[in-house]
Amino acid sequence: MLTMTENAATAVKGILAQNPGNDDAGLRIHGADDPGAGFALSVATPEESDQVVETSGARVFLDETASAALTDRVLDAKVDDQGGVRFELAEQA
C-alpha cells in the first residue's frame, strides 16, 4: 500500500486548506487520460472503488490504476521558496 511521509501529509493538508468547504475531500491520484503521461492529481472526494491512504489527518485517494502501480511506493513532497509543492514517489525501504 502507498504510504505518505509527514512532509507529504503537511502538503496535502495545505492544498486542501486552499479549497475549503468539503470535509470529505482529499488529494486524488488517478490514471491520466494518456497512459504514457503517468498520473494526475486533483482535489476530490473518494470514489467508491478508491483506496484511501491517511496519514496525520491527510487523505489521499487512489483509483484502481494508481493503487496497483503505487503499492510499494512512498509519497513525499517538497515545497519551494514560492510555496509551490512538488510531489515525489520513492520505493519503500
Secondary structure, 3 states (H helix, E strand, C coil): CCEECHHHHHHHHHHHHCCCCCCCCEEEEEECCCHHHCEEEEEECCCCCCEEEEECCEEEEECHHHHHHCCCEEEEEEECCCCCEEEEEEECC
